[in-house]
Amino acid sequence: MSAPQFLPWQMETARAWLGNRERFAHAWLVHGLAGIGKLDFANAAAASLLCETPQDGLACGHCAACAWFASGNHPDLRRIRPEAVAVEEGADAAEGAEEAEPATGAAKKAPSKEIRIDQIRSLESWFNTATHRGGWRVALLYPAHTLNVVSSNALLKVLEEPPPHTVFLLVADAPDRLLPTLVSRCRRLPLPAPDADTALQWLRDQNVEPAREWLAAAGGAPLAALRLAQNAETACPPWLSQLVGPLAKGQTPDVGTLAETLEKAPPLEWIDALQRLYTDLMLAAAGAPVRYFPALAAAVAEVAARMNTARAAEAARWLTRQRALATHPLNAKLFAHATLQRVVLSCQA
């Protein structure tokens, strides 16, 4: 194993940022568009900060510290993330809790989706010991929006009187989803999305084709495009084509059959696809190129020419509100059917 590396579009930002360690802030909020590799950046940054012989500010990949990091055993690194995220990464829930206090009670609880206060408190003994090799100590916290109000305030108290030789790296899609006072205690490090050519070349290096369609479906975020390509057969879901095709001809799609298809899919997944469709419809209505589903560009333009733009905009706002219901234990088929009916009505003349 080797230390994590920065992605190609991150190198310039990383070198400029890490080249000024003498005046390094104690807490950084790494933020940007979802799916562009913010966690990859933070991982590589942590490795670089802990490296004993950095090259141009970046981890050398050869020293003892880099070997410890690669094996997941560096004593001066802590990962603070929800237990559910730790389990997804292959760790057990206890490791995800960073040696937090064990839960009481006989019933086994599902892994938490929040960063809890006991995970923040469990860091105190770590802060009060000297760093292993006399260098930095790094606390990597992600995704930062999973901090609840109590754990956010606990972290805020730590950042108000930061422990020596410690750097906090908080990773988030959007700072406005965090406690404002917590954001105020961090230096912001916005990460830009890569340009299209760089992203396409990287996707092709990962054997993703047609790279342009997958990148469009992911809104220009290459890591999101890679995940889509690994988990779906086509960049444009077949059910979406079956929805838009009839609408483009002034016909009504078979909502019942489509609802049976969506019943088996995670609601957030198909709601996200519908939200992207609405964006393409609004772009087409304004005479602009579609962004997410170029394979449907002609059909989307036909639908956009027929629909009432105000009605479609209201339906798009309604769909955003449905995201709050998507994780509730609803009847999946009825939920999909009702949503599709609303979409169809909003797109008809």
C-alpha positions as CSV (number, residue, x, y, z in Angstrom):
1,M,0.0,0.0,0.0
2,S,1.1,3.6,-0.6
3,A,0.0,7.0,0.8
4,P,-3.0,8.5,-0.9
5,Q,-2.3,10.9,-3.8
6,F,-4.0,14.1,-4.9
7,L,-6.2,13.8,-8.0
8,P,-4.7,15.5,-11.1
9,W,-7.0,18.6,-10.9
10,Q,-6.0,19.0,-7.2
11,M,-2.3,19.2,-7.5
12,E,-1.9,23.0,-8.1
13,T,-4.2,23.8,-5.2
14,A,-2.5,21.3,-2.9
15,R,1.1,22.6,-3.6
16,A,0.1,26.2,-3.1
17,W,-1.8,25.4,0.1
18,L,0.7,23.0,1.7
19,G,3.6,25.2,0.8
20,N,2.9,27.7,3.6
21,R,2.9,25.4,6.6
22,E,4.7,27.8,8.9
23,R,1.5,29.9,9.0
24,F,-1.0,27.0,8.8
25,A,-4.4,27.5,10.3
26,H,-5.5,25.0,13.0
27,A,-8.8,24.2,11.2
28,W,-9.7,24.0,7.6
29,L,-13.1,23.6,5.9
30,V,-12.6,21.8,2.6
31,H,-15.7,22.3,0.5
32,G,-17.0,22.2,-3.0
33,L,-19.3,20.4,-5.4
34,A,-20.2,16.9,-4.5
35,G,-18.4,14.2,-6.4
36,I,-15.2,16.1,-7.2
37,G,-12.9,14.3,-4.7
38,K,-12.9,16.5,-1.6
39,L,-12.4,13.5,0.7
40,D,-9.6,12.2,-1.5
41,F,-8.0,15.7,-1.2
42,A,-8.4,15.7,2.6
43,N,-6.9,12.2,2.8
44,A,-3.9,13.1,0.7
45,A,-3.5,16.4,2.7
46,A,-3.5,14.5,6.0
47,A,-0.8,12.1,4.6
48,S,1.3,15.1,3.4
49,L,1.0,16.9,6.8
50,L,2.1,13.7,8.6
51,C,4.9,12.9,6.2
52,E,8.4,13.2,7.6
53,T,10.2,13.9,4.3
54,P,7.6,15.8,2.2
55,Q,8.5,16.6,-1.4
56,D,7.3,19.9,-2.7
57,G,4.9,19.8,0.3
58,L,3.4,16.5,-0.7
59,A,3.7,13.1,1.0
60,C,6.8,11.2,-0.2
61,G,5.2,7.8,0.1
62,H,8.3,6.2,1.4
63,C,9.0,7.3,5.0
64,A,7.8,5.5,8.1
65,A,4.9,8.0,8.6
66,C,3.7,7.3,5.0
67,A,3.8,3.6,5.6
68,W,1.8,3.9,8.9
69,F,-0.7,6.1,7.1
70,A,-1.1,3.6,4.2
71,S,-1.7,0.8,6.6
72,G,-4.2,2.8,8.6
73,N,-2.2,2.8,11.8
74,H,-0.7,6.3,12.1
75,P,-1.0,7.3,15.8
76,D,-1.3,11.0,14.9
77,L,-4.3,10.6,12.7
78,R,-8.0,10.4,13.8
79,R,-10.9,9.9,11.5
80,I,-14.2,11.3,12.8
81,R,-17.2,10.1,10.8
82,P,-20.6,8.5,11.4
83,E,-20.6,4.9,12.3
84,A,-22.7,4.2,9.2
85,V,-19.9,5.8,7.0
86,A,-17.2,3.8,8.7
87,V,-19.2,0.6,8.0
88,E,-19.5,1.5,4.4
89,E,-15.7,2.0,4.3
90,G,-15.2,-1.5,5.6
91,A,-14.6,-0.6,9.3
92,D,-16.8,-1.8,12.1
93,A,-19.1,0.6,13.9
94,A,-16.8,0.7,17.0
95,E,-13.9,1.9,14.8
96,G,-16.2,4.5,13.2
97,A,-17.0,5.8,16.6
98,E,-13.3,6.4,17.3
99,E,-13.4,4.5,20.6
100,A,-16.5,6.3,21.7
101,E,-18.4,5.0,24.8
102,P,-20.2,1.8,24.0
103,A,-23.9,1.9,23.6
104,T,-25.9,0.3,26.5
105,G,-28.9,-1.9,26.1
106,A,-29.5,-5.4,24.8
107,A,-30.9,-4.4,21.4
108,K,-28.3,-3.9,18.7
109,K,-28.7,-0.5,17.2
110,A,-28.3,0.4,13.6
111,P,-25.0,2.3,12.9
112,S,-25.5,6.0,13.6
113,K,-25.7,8.4,10.6
114,E,-24.5,11.3,12.7
115,I,-21.2,12.3,14.3
116,R,-22.0,12.1,18.0
117,I,-20.8,14.2,20.9
118,D,-19.0,11.2,22.5
119,Q,-16.9,10.9,19.3
120,I,-15.7,14.5,19.9
121,R,-15.1,13.9,23.6
122,S,-13.1,10.8,23.0
123,L,-10.4,13.0,21.3
124,E,-9.5,14.7,24.6
125,S,-7.0,12.1,25.7
126,W,-5.4,12.1,22.3
127,F,-5.1,15.9,22.4
128,N,-3.4,15.7,25.8
129,T,-0.6,13.5,24.7
130,A,2.5,14.4,22.7
131,T,2.6,13.7,19.0
132,H,4.3,10.5,18.2
133,R,7.2,11.9,16.2
134,G,7.1,15.5,17.3
135,G,5.2,16.7,14.2
136,W,1.6,17.4,13.3
137,R,-1.5,15.7,14.6
138,V,-4.4,15.6,12.1
139,A,-8.1,15.1,12.8
140,L,-10.1,14.3,9.6
141,L,-13.8,14.9,10.0
142,Y,-16.3,14.0,7.3
143,P,-18.9,14.6,6.1
144,A,-19.2,17.7,8.3
145,H,-22.9,18.2,7.8
146,T,-23.5,15.0,9.8
147,L,-22.5,16.8,13.0
148,N,-25.6,17.4,15.0
149,V,-26.1,20.5,17.1
150,V,-24.7,19.0,20.3
151,S,-21.6,17.6,18.6
152,S,-21.1,20.8,16.6
153,N,-21.0,22.8,19.8
154,A,-18.6,20.4,21.4
155,L,-16.3,20.7,18.4
156,L,-16.7,24.5,18.5
157,K,-15.4,24.6,22.1
158,V,-12.3,22.6,21.0
159,L,-11.6,25.0,18.1
160,E,-12.0,28.0,20.3
161,E,-8.9,26.8,22.3
162,P,-7.3,24.5,19.8
163,P,-4.8,21.9,21.0
164,P,-1.2,22.5,20.0
165,H,0.3,20.9,16.8
166,T,-3.2,19.8,15.7
167,V,-4.8,20.4,12.3
168,F,-8.5,19.8,11.8
169,L,-9.7,19.0,8.3
170,L,-13.5,19.3,7.9
171,V,-15.0,18.1,4.6
172,A,-18.3,19.4,3.4
173,D,-20.3,19.9,0.2
174,A,-21.7,23.2,1.4
175,P,-20.7,25.5,4.3
176,D,-24.3,26.7,4.7
177,R,-25.3,23.3,6.0
178,L,-23.0,23.8,9.0
179,L,-23.4,25.7,12.2
180,P,-22.3,29.3,11.3
181,T,-20.2,29.7,14.5
182,L,-18.4,26.5,13.6
183,V,-17.7,27.7,10.0
184,S,-16.4,31.0,11.5
185,R,-13.7,29.1,13.4
186,C,-12.3,27.5,10.2
187,R,-10.3,28.8,7.3
188,R,-12.2,27.9,4.1
189,L,-10.5,26.0,1.3
190,P,-12.8,25.8,-1.7
191,L,-12.0,23.1,-4.2
192,P,-12.9,23.8,-7.8
193,A,-14.4,21.3,-10.1
194,P,-12.0,20.1,-12.9
195,D,-12.4,21.4,-16.4
196,A,-14.2,19.1,-18.8
197,D,-11.1,17.9,-20.6
198,T,-9.3,17.0,-17.5
199,A,-12.3,15.2,-16.0
200,L,-13.0,13.3,-19.3
201,Q,-9.4,12.2,-19.6
202,W,-9.4,10.9,-16.0
203,L,-12.6,9.0,-16.6
204,R,-11.2,7.4,-19.7
205,D,-8.1,6.4,-17.7
206,Q,-10.6,4.6,-15.4
207,N,-12.0,2.8,-18.4
208,V,-15.3,4.8,-18.3
209,E,-17.0,5.1,-21.6
210,P,-18.9,7.0,-23.0
211,A,-17.1,9.4,-20.6
212,R,-18.9,12.5,-21.9
213,E,-22.4,11.1,-21.2
214,W,-21.4,9.8,-17.7
215,L,-19.8,13.1,-16.8
216,A,-22.8,15.1,-18.0
217,A,-25.1,12.8,-15.9
218,A,-23.0,13.6,-12.8
219,G,-23.1,17.4,-13.5
220,G,-19.4,17.6,-14.3
221,A,-18.2,15.8,-11.1
222,P,-15.8,13.0,-12.2
223,L,-15.9,10.9,-9.0
224,A,-19.7,11.0,-9.1
225,A,-19.6,10.0,-12.7
226,L,-17.3,7.0,-11.9
227,R,-19.7,5.8,-9.2
228,L,-22.6,6.1,-11.6
229,A,-20.8,4.1,-14.2
230,Q,-20.0,1.4,-11.7
231,N,-23.6,1.1,-10.5
232,A,-25.7,1.7,-13.6
233,E,-25.8,0.3,-17.1
234,T,-26.4,3.6,-18.9
235,A,-25.8,7.3,-18.1
236,C,-29.4,8.0,-18.9
237,P,-31.8,5.6,-17.0
238,P,-34.0,3.7,-19.4
239,W,-37.1,4.6,-17.4
240,L,-36.3,8.3,-17.9
241,S,-36.3,7.7,-21.7
242,Q,-39.7,5.9,-21.3
243,L,-41.0,8.9,-19.4
244,V,-39.8,11.7,-21.8
245,G,-40.3,9.9,-25.1
246,P,-44.1,9.9,-25.0
247,L,-44.2,13.4,-23.5
248,A,-42.2,14.7,-26.5
249,K,-44.9,13.3,-28.8
250,G,-47.8,14.8,-26.8
251,Q,-48.7,11.4,-25.4
252,T,-49.1,10.3,-21.7
253,P,-46.4,7.8,-20.5
254,D,-47.4,4.6,-18.8
255,V,-47.1,5.8,-15.2
256,G,-48.1,2.5,-13.7
257,T,-45.3,0.5,-15.4
258,L,-42.8,3.2,-14.6
259,A,-43.8,3.2,-10.9
260,E,-43.3,-0.5,-10.8
261,T,-39.7,0.1,-12.1
262,L,-38.9,2.8,-9.6
263,E,-40.4,0.9,-6.7
264,K,-37.3,-1.3,-6.7
265,A,-34.8,1.7,-6.8
266,P,-33.7,3.9,-3.9
267,P,-36.1,7.0,-3.9
268,L,-33.3,9.5,-3.6
269,E,-31.7,8.1,-6.7
270,W,-34.7,8.5,-9.0
271,I,-35.8,11.8,-7.4
272,D,-32.3,13.1,-8.2
273,A,-32.7,12.0,-11.8
274,L,-36.0,13.8,-12.1
275,Q,-34.5,17.0,-10.6
276,R,-31.8,16.9,-13.2
277,L,-34.4,16.4,-15.9
278,Y,-36.2,19.5,-14.7
279,T,-33.0,21.4,-15.0
280,D,-32.6,20.2,-18.6
281,L,-36.2,21.2,-19.3
282,M,-35.7,24.7,-18.0
283,L,-32.4,25.1,-20.0
284,A,-34.1,23.9,-23.1
285,A,-37.0,26.3,-22.6
286,A,-34.5,29.1,-22.4
287,G,-32.8,28.0,-25.6
288,A,-29.7,26.7,-23.8
289,P,-28.1,23.3,-24.3
290,V,-29.1,20.6,-21.8
291,R,-26.7,19.8,-19.0
292,Y,-27.4,16.3,-17.7
293,F,-28.9,14.1,-20.3
294,P,-27.6,14.9,-23.8
295,A,-29.0,11.6,-25.2
296,L,-32.4,13.1,-24.5
297,A,-31.7,16.5,-25.8
298,A,-34.1,16.4,-28.8
299,A,-37.0,14.9,-26.8
300,V,-36.4,17.3,-23.9
301,A,-36.5,20.2,-26.3
302,E,-39.9,19.0,-27.6
303,V,-41.3,18.7,-24.1
304,A,-40.0,22.1,-23.2
305,A,-41.7,23.6,-26.2
306,R,-45.0,22.2,-25.1
307,M,-44.9,22.7,-21.3
308,N,-46.0,25.6,-19.2
309,T,-42.7,26.9,-17.7
310,A,-44.3,28.3,-14.5
311,R,-46.1,25.0,-13.9
312,A,-42.9,23.0,-14.4
313,A,-41.0,25.3,-12.1
314,E,-43.6,24.8,-9.4
315,A,-43.4,21.0,-9.9
316,A,-39.6,21.2,-9.6
317,R,-39.9,23.0,-6.3
318,W,-42.5,20.4,-5.1
319,L,-40.1,17.6,-6.1
320,T,-37.4,19.2,-3.9
321,R,-39.7,19.0,-1.0
322,Q,-40.3,15.3,-1.6
323,R,-36.7,14.5,-0.9
324,A,-37.5,15.0,2.8
325,L,-40.0,12.1,2.5
326,A,-37.8,9.8,0.5
327,T,-36.2,8.1,3.4
328,H,-39.4,7.6,5.3
329,P,-41.0,4.1,5.4
330,L,-43.7,5.0,2.8
331,N,-45.3,2.7,0.3
332,A,-42.6,2.9,-2.4
333,K,-44.9,2.2,-5.4
334,L,-47.5,4.7,-4.4
335,F,-44.9,7.3,-3.7
336,A,-43.3,6.8,-7.1
337,H,-46.7,6.7,-8.8
338,A,-47.8,10.0,-7.2
339,T,-44.5,11.7,-8.0
340,L,-44.5,10.6,-11.7
341,Q,-48.1,11.8,-12.1
342,R,-47.2,15.2,-10.8
343,V,-44.2,15.3,-13.2
344,V,-46.3,14.2,-16.2
345,L,-49.0,16.8,-15.5
346,S,-46.4,19.6,-15.2
347,C,-44.9,18.7,-18.6
348,Q,-48.1,18.5,-20.6
349,A,-49.5,21.5,-22.5
